[in-house]
Amino acid sequence: MPAVTTGLVTLFLWKGLLYDPSDSGVINKIIQWINTWPAWLAALCRLGVGAAVLSAAVGLLDLARRDTERLRARVVAAVLALALIGGVLALLLKVSRQGGGLAAVGQAMTSPFDFKLQKFLQDHKRALFWLIMPVIWAGAGPGCLIYLAALKGIPEEQYEAADIDGAGLWDKVVHVMLPHLKALIIINLVGAVVGGFQASGNIFVMTGGGPEDATMTIGLYIWYNAFMFLNFGLATAMGWIMGAILIGFTLTQLNILNKLEFRSVAVEPKMKE
């Protein structure tokens, strides 16, 4: 599913089938429509979203407190709590920029929406974001499956032993979960770093490194110097330097992997009741 939707999103961004940097784009029309909502409706939406996130975080924390084996509930609750804290900090930052106190907080909560129109790939501040997100979303599906399989391979006895020793959420993550996932994280890190250094194909097609070189990557810069500007000396030197960096990084990670101990996990079949 992520791979399919990523292809559609990339096509929309490239050909402008869904968006238009001008006011006539579908997404910008939706943004303009949301900005026309009255102040009471905007305040109601803000309060509703905040209450929903807070209720979900409190409910998951209570569920995790009653059932200590549900580590997933605690992790989700922590993420929701961080999202809530981030929203509050963003509101306080906006108020501090306006130079106000509690009155400014109330005004920010009750003021109409003022979302800016998006220029997408033509915005030099956010163009790289719009290029990165489809790639991340495309790899989210396989990555989640791999990490989920690794999490399933962690023996439940270790979590139970941690509970008996009085370990909290952070202790379980650091001393139980991460040691089992260390090898997988290193392998994925190597692949992500190498892929990030070599990323150029989708950027060349969608933006060509622009606007204002905001999306220019090392691989694309090497390609431009070699095949557009015919500056083969500089391109070759940069290629060798990048290759040496990646080889050194990979060898370092492989040295770490060499010190790890790999074990096979046997899954016990469940008996039918």
N, C-alpha and C positions, 0 to 999 in steps of 0.2 A: 504493500500500500504506500509506504513513504516513497519508494522509487517511482511509482506511477504518478503520484501527486507532484513530485519534484519535477518530472518531465513537463507536466502541464504548467507548473509555476514558471519554470525556465522559459517555456514557449511564450507565456503571457508577458513576461518581462522583456523578452527579446523582441518579439513582434508587436508588442503593445496591443494584444488582443483584448485584454481586460482593463488595462490602465492607460492613462494618458497624462503626461506631466502637466497638462493644462487643466482648466476648470471643467472641461467637458468629459474628463475621464470618469469611469464608473465609480471607482473607489473615492476619488475626490468629490464626486457628487454626493456620495454617502456621507463623507466627512462634512460637507457643507450642510447637508440635511440635519446631521446631529448637532452642528453648531447653532441651528435655528431653534433647538428645543428650549422651552422656557426655563427660567432659573429653578423653579420648584421641581421640575422633572429631572434636571441635572443633579440637584441635591439629593433627590430620592434615589437616583442611580448610584451615586457615590456611597450613600449610606447603605444601600442594599448590597453592593459588592463588598464593602467592608464588613458588614454583618455576616454575610455568607462565608467569607474567608475566616473570620474569627470563630464562627460557630463550627465550621469544619475542623479548624485546628483544635478547638477545645474538645469536640467530640472524639477526634482521633487520639488526643492525649489521654482522655478518660478511658477509651477503649484499650489503649496500650497499657495504662496503669492497671486495669483489671485483668488483662491477659498479657503477661510479661513476655510470652513467646512470640508475639506478633511484632517483630522488629520492623516490618514494612510499614505498619501503621505509625510507628514512632518517626520513621524517616519522613513519611509524607507529612505528618504533623509538623515536624521541624521545618520542612520546606514551606508549608503554608504560613507558619509563624514568621519565617524570614521574609516572605512576600508581603505580609501585613506590615512588618517593621519597615521594609523598604518603601511601601506606600506612604506610611506616616512620615518617614524621613524626607521623601520627595515633596510632600505637602509642606513640611517645615522649611525645607530649602526654598521652595517657591515663595513662602511667606517672608522669609528672611531677606530675600532679594527685593521684595516690595517694601521692606523696612517697616513692618507692622507687628502688632502683638496679637492678642486674642481676637480683637476685632478683625484683623486681617485674616486670621484662620477661619473665622465664620464667613467672611466675604469669599474666601477661596472655596469653601465648601458649598456655598449657596450661589455662586456665580455661574452663568451659563458656560457650556463647553466652548473652548477656543482652540480646537485642534488645527494645526497648520496643514495646508495642502501639501501632499507628498509629490516630490519630483522623481523619486525612485532612482533609476540609474543616472539621471542627470544631476543629482545632488551629490556634490563632492564629499559631503560629510557623512552620508549614509549609503552611498553606492556600494561600498565594500560590504556593508551589512547585508544588503539585498543580494549580493553574490554569494556570501558565505552561508546564509540561512538555508537555501535549497540543498546545498551540499551536505550540511549537517543533518538536515531532515532525511536526506536520501540514505545516509549511513546509520540513522537512528534505529531502523528496524533490525538489521543484522547485528548491530552492536548490542541492542537490548537482549536479543535472543542469546548471544554469546555470554553476556554477563549473567543473565538469568540462569542459564545452564550451570555456570560456575557457582552461583549462589546456592543452587539446588544441591551441588556436590559437597557443600560444607556440612559435616556431621551435626545433627541436632544435639548430640551429647555434649558438644563443646559449648553451645548456647546454654544448655541446662547447667553445665558445670559453672559457667560464668554467672548464671542467676544465683546458684548456691553460694558463690563467693561474694555476692552482692555487687556485681558489676552493673554499671549503668549503660545507657545507650552508647555514649562515647567510648567507654571501655570495650564494649562488644565490637564496635566498628574498628577500633585501632588494634586490638589484641586478638580478635577472632576472625573478622571478615577480611580486613586488608592483608594479613599474611597469606591467606588462601588465594587472594586475587592479585597478589603482587606480580607474579609472572605474566598474567594476562594483561595487566595494566601496562607493563613494560613493553610487551609485544605490540599492543595497540598504539602506545606512545611512539614507538619507532616508526610504525606505518603511517601515523598521522603526521609526524614531523617530515618524513621523506615526501609524502604526498603534498604537504603544504609548500615545501620548497619547489616542487615540480609543477605546482598548479599554474596553468596558463591557458589551457584549451578553451574552457568555458568563458574565462575572462576576455580572451582575445575575440571571441565571437560576439559577446554581449556588450563590452565597453571598449575594447582595444586598449585598455590601460587607463582610460580617462574616467570621468572628467578631471582635468588638471592633474593627471597622473595619480589620482586618488586610489585607483585599483591596480597600479603597476606592481607586478611581482618580480622576483628575481628571475624566474624562468622566462617570463615574457620579455623582460628587459634584455636577457641574453639573446633571445630569438630576434628581437628588433635589431640589436647591434650586428648580429651575424647575417641576417637575410634581408633586412630593410636598408641598413646603413652600410652594409658590407665591411664592417669593422671586425674582421675575424679575429684579430689579435686580442682585442679587449674581451670579445665574447668567449674565446677559448680560455683566456686567463680566468674569467669569472666562472666558467664551467668547471675548471679544475679546482678552483678554490671551494666552490659549492660542493663538489664531489668529495674533496678531502674532509670538509666539515661533516658531511653526512656519514662518510665512512668512519671517521673518528667517533661520532655520536653513536653509530650502530655498534661499533666494537666495544664501546663502554657499556652499552646496555647488554650486549651478549656476555660480557665479563660478569655482569651482575647476575644474569640468568644462569651462568655456569655454576654459581655458588648456591643456587636454589635446588631443592630436592623435589622432584615431581613424583606424585603418587596417583595411581588409578583409583577411581571412586566406584565402588560397587553399590548399585541401587538395589535395595531389597524389595522383592515383589510384595505387594499388599495382598493379604488374604481376604477373600470374599466372605462377607458375613452370611 
